[in-house]
Amino acid sequence: MKFKRKIANLIQPKRNFITKKRLREDEIDFGRLRSYRLDRVKKELEKNNLEACILFDPVNVRYALDSLNMSVYNMHNLTRYCFIPVNGPTILYEYFNCEILSDHLDLIDEIRPAITWDYFSNGDQALNQLDKWIKEVKDLSSSYFKSKKIAIDVLNGPAVSLLNKEGIEVVDAKFILEKARVIKSSDELICMKAAIEVAEIGISKMRSELRPGMTEDELWSILHKTNIEYGGEWIECRILSSGQRTNPWMQESSNKVIQYGEMVGFDTDMVGPYGYCADISRSFVVDNKFNEEQKKLYSMAMEQIDYNSKIIKNGMAFEEFIEKSWDLPREYYPNRYSVMVHGIGLCDEWPAIRYPDDGGERTGVFKKNMTITVESYIGKVKGKEGVKLEQQYLVGENGLELMSHHPLEDIK
């Protein structure tokens, strides 16, 4: 059923500027992309006997509606959200005076001003605002989720308590959206390829500009600049380190000066054009002259990724993969990375497949058109340096298909 749009005809300024097409823009059917994603959300709701959801997480809002506005800001402020019923109008609750940003998206049936109750925006009126939001949800319930059960992805304690007092049960929408996002359409794969291409342009620039005397921050800034130049959005982490800071892993870029002969490793975690993530890790040596220990670490990281990527097949259970995965030598195990494999889409996504001792998802199955990354970090406890590598893949009919193509280092 198509609902009549209730979006005011906004007075648009004259637009006579010139735009430059983004990578692969002409290959993407945006209408088909948006319809596929919203349909996936609704089908997951139905599968879980739910009538509606409210989404605050800007990544989930982007997935469901392709609407974005101050994404990073809205990750820590509940100031923008959407209501998606299985049967009923899709409503975007937009930040103050920002309705114009999404009036071109025809899957949104209505745009209303967001009701916010955070202290920053409302001060001593926050609780009054929360009461207004509760009333709004009750009104939606009377028409579109009469079961009084709704999935919400991000919500603070007072809001949950008040909804419960009104007889409205709140369930977690996170798993609904994770399952919806896991299988990619052909248009999503093109978006992801564009993001990877931008990341690899940035990686190539980093590789060519890497020299002794520059700081880690200066090197890391090249990827940010490239991403923005090509229409990308943000970078989730700033994991880049050099020399002794490569072990243990997960240290963020700093003002440390990079020295001749040091290992430099990084993880892009880059949300690029169209909101899709390129999650690629590379490790370089300044001057490209690997010493014997660096060669050993690098060759082990390559071996782990090569081995694990070759055993993953369409239909393979996660548990089976964990049992058959590359055996990380004991002297490197305490410094292991947090996952061996994880999903990737608009950001890091389900599943997170961990080492045997670390729990995590085990009951799922690799399926065709999932997109994943395969990870490796090799570094001894109290070792001098470590190597981080990561490749991005599509799960194909007969195995993994490589999506990231920036060459690994020739260490011979």
N, C-alpha and C positions, 0 to 999 in steps of 0.2 A: 504493500500500500504506500502510495506517495502522498506525503502531507504537504499542504500548502505552505510555502515559505512565509515566515513572519519576520522578514528582515527589511528594515526601512531602506528606501532608495536613498542612499547616501550621496551627497553632492561631491562628485569626484573632481579633483583639480584637473586641468588640462594636462594631458600627458604627451609631450612631443619630444621626449628625450630618446636617445639611441641606446639600445642594450646589446650586449654581446652574449651569444649563446654559450651555455655551459657545456662541459664535456658530455657527449652522448645524449644531449637534450632531445634531439630529433628522433632518437630511437625509443623513447619512453612514451607510452600511452598513459598520460596522467589520470584520465578518467577511469580507465581500467584498473590502474594501480590502486586508486582510492577506493573503488567499489570492492575490489578483492579484499583489501585489508578490513574495511568495515564489516563486510560479510563474515570474515573469519572471526571477528569479535562476537558477532551475534550468534554464530553457530556454536562457539564455545560456551556462551551463556546458556543456550538451549540445552547443550549436552550436559550441563551441570544443574539443570532444573532451576535456572535463574531467569528472571524477567527483565532485569536491567542492571546497569552499572553506572557508577560515577567515577570518573578518572581525573586525578589531580596531577599525577606524574607527567611532566611535559613530553617525555618520550612516548608514553602511552597515548596521550592526546594527539601527538604527531602521527602515530601509527594509525589510530582510528579515524582521524579526520583530516590529516595532512595540514593541520593548522598549527602555527608556531608563533610565539611572541615571548621574548625575553626568557628563553628556555632555562638558562642557568639560574637566573633570579627566581624563577618559579619552582626550582628544585628545593628551595628552602623557604618559600613563602606560599601559603595556600591561597593564592590570589587569582587563580584562573583554572577552570575545570570544565568538564562536559558531562552531559547526561545522555546515555545511550540505552534506550529500551529495545527489546526484541521486536515489539510491535508498538510503534508510537513515534513521535517526532524526535529527531536528534537535536539536542540543544547545547550550544556552546555558551558558557558563562564567561564573558570576556572581561579583561582588565579595563579599568576606567578609560572611556573615550577611545577604545581601540577596535571598535566593531568593523571599521573599514578594512582591517588586515585580513579578514576571512570572508568578506562578502562575495568573493568570487568562487567559493567552494560550495557547489550545489548539493552536496550530500548533507550539509548542515541545514536543518529546517528552520531553526530559529536561533538568534543571537540575543542573549539577555545580559544585562550588567551583572558581573560577578558579585555575590554577597560574600564579603570577607570578614573574618573575625580575629585575625592575628593582631597582636598587641602593637606592633610597629605601625600598622595602618590605622588602628582604631583607639589605641590607648584605653582610657577608662570606659569606653563604649563597646569594648570587645564582646562582653557577654550579651549585650543587647543585640549586637550583630549576629552572634551565634544563634540567638533565639529566632531571628528572622530567617537564618539559613535552615534551621530545623523545620520551621513552618513551610518553607519552600519544598523541602524534601517530602513532608507529609502531603502536600498538595500533589506532588508528582506521584506519590504512592497511591493516592485515591484514584488516579486515572490509569497509571501505566505499570505499577507492580503491586497489585492488590494482595499478593502473598505477604507483603510487608517484609520481604527479604531482599536485600540489595548487596551487590558486590561493590566494594570501594577499595581503591589501591593504596591511598595514603590518607590518613586521618588522625587527628590528635585525640587524646583521651577524653576531654570534656565533650567533644562532639559525639563520640561513640556512646558515652554514658547517657547523654540526652536522647539520642535516637532510641537506645534500648528502653528508656523510660516511656517513650511514645509507642512502644511495641514494635519497633522496626529493628529487625535483626541485620547486623552487618557481617558480611563474610569477606574474606580477603580476595580482592580482584587480581592480585599479582599473578597467581598461577593461571588464571583465566587468560591474561594477556600474554604471559610467557608461552603458553601452549598455542595461542592464536598466531603469535609471531614466528613460530619455529619453522614453518614450511613456506619457502619463498616462491613468489610468482616470477614469471619471466621478466616482468618490468622491474621488480625488486632486484633481480640479479644484475640487470643493466645499471641500476642506481649504484649497487655495490661495486661493480666493475669500475664505474667512474670515480668513486671514492678511493679505490685502491690505486687507480692510475694517478690521481692527485698525490696520494701519499708517496708513491714511488718516484714521482717527479721531485718531491721534497727530499726523499732519501738520497736520490742521486746528487742533489745540490749539497746536502750535508756531507756526502762522501767526497765530493770534489773540493769543498771548502774547508774540510777538516785539516787543521795544521797545529803544530805545537805553538803554545802561547795564547790561543783563544780559550775562553772559559766554556764550561759546560753549558751555561745559560746562553751564550752567544751561538753555540752550535745548535741548541734546541730551538732557538727562535726562528731558525730557517724553515723548520717544518710548519710552525704556526703561520708564518708569513705566506708560505706557499699555499696552505689550506685556504686562507682568507682570499688570496688572489684568485683562486679558482672556484670561489663560491661555497667553500666549506663553512662549517659552523663553529665547532669548538674541539678542544682536545681534553679528554677525560682525566688524564694523568699527566705528569711531567717526569716520567721515569727515564732518566738518562744519567749515566755515571761513567767515570773513567778511572783507570788505574786501580788502586786499592779500594776505591768506592764501588767497584763492580762486584765485590764480594764482602758481605752478603748482598743479595739482590734487593730490589725495590727502593733503592735510594734515589731521591729526586734530584733533578739538575740543580747545580749550585754555581757559586762564583769560583770554584776550583779551576785552576789553570791546567789545561791538558798538556801532558808532556810527551816528548818524543818516545816512541816505542810502547806507549801504554795502550791497553785495550779500552775501547769505548763501546758501550752497549746501550741500547734504548728500545723502547716499546712505543709504537706510534699512538695507539688508542685514540685515533683521529676520527671524529665525526665530520665527514666530508660533505660534498654536494648531495643534495636531496635528503640529508639527514642520516645517511648510512655510514657504517663504521668500517674503517680500514685498520685492522689490528695486526700489525706486522712487527717482528723484532729482528734487529740485525746487530751484529758486533763487528767493529772494525779495529784494526791496529793502526795507530798513527805512523805513517810512512809505509804501511803495508808489509813490513818485515816481521813476520811472526817468529817468536822464539820457540823453542821446542815445547815448553809447557803450554804456551798459547795454542800451538798446533794441536796438542793433545786434547785440550779442553774443547776447542772448536770442532775437531773431528768427532768427539763423543756427542756433542750437541747435534751435529748433522746426522749421526747414526741414529740417535733416539727419534728424531722427527721422521727420518726416512722409514725406519722400522714401523713406528706406530701408524704412520699414514698409510702404509701398504696393507696393514691387516684390517683396517676398517672397511666394512662392506655395507651396502644397503640391506637392512633387515637384521644386522648384527646387534645383539643385546649389549648394553653397556657393561653388564657384569662379565660377559665373555671377553670384551675388550680389556677390561681391567686385569683379568686372569692371564691374558696372552701378551700384555704390553711389555715393552722393553724393560729389562731388569736394570734399574739404576744401581750402579755399584755402591756398596755400603758406605765407603768413605765420602761419598757425595750425597748420600740420602738425607742427612740432617739439614742440609741447605737446599733441599728440593723446592721446586716451584709449587705454588698452591694447587695447580691443576695440571693434568696432562692434556686435556681437551676441553674446550668450551664452545658453546654456541655463539654466533655473532650475527648481528642484524643492524638495528638502529644503535645498538651499543652491545656490550657483552650480554649474552642472553643464555637462557637455559638450553642445554644442560651444562653443569659444571662437573666434569668427571675427574675425580681426584685419585691420588695414589692409594694403594690397597689399605694403608693404615689410617687414612684420613676421612673415611666416611663419604658423604656426598651421594649423588644420584647413582642408583644401580639398577633400577627396574625398567628403565626406558630402552628404546631401540633407535638405532640410526635409521633414518628414513630419507628416501630420495628427495632432493631439493632442500634439505637442511643445509645451512652453511655453518662451518665450524672453523676453529683454529686448533692447530696442534703445536704444543709448547715444549720447550726445553730450556732448563737452566742447569749449567754444570759448574760447580765451584765447591771446593773442599772447605770444611770448617777451618777457619784461620788460614785459608789459602790466600795467596797474594792477589789473584784476580779470578773472575768468572766470565762465562760466556752465556748470553741469552739469544736464542733464536726462536722464531715463531712464523708459521706459514698459515695462510688462509685457504680454505678448500670449500668446494661444493660436493655434497654427497650425490654421486651419480648412480646410475643403474648398476654398474659393475665395480664401483669403488670410488675413491676420492679423485676429484678433478682440481688441479692446482689453480688458484685464482690470483695469488701473489707471485710476481715474476721478477722482482729485483734480484739480480744474481747474488748467490752466496759467494764468500771469499774463496779465492784460489790459494790454498795453503801449502801447495806442493813445493 
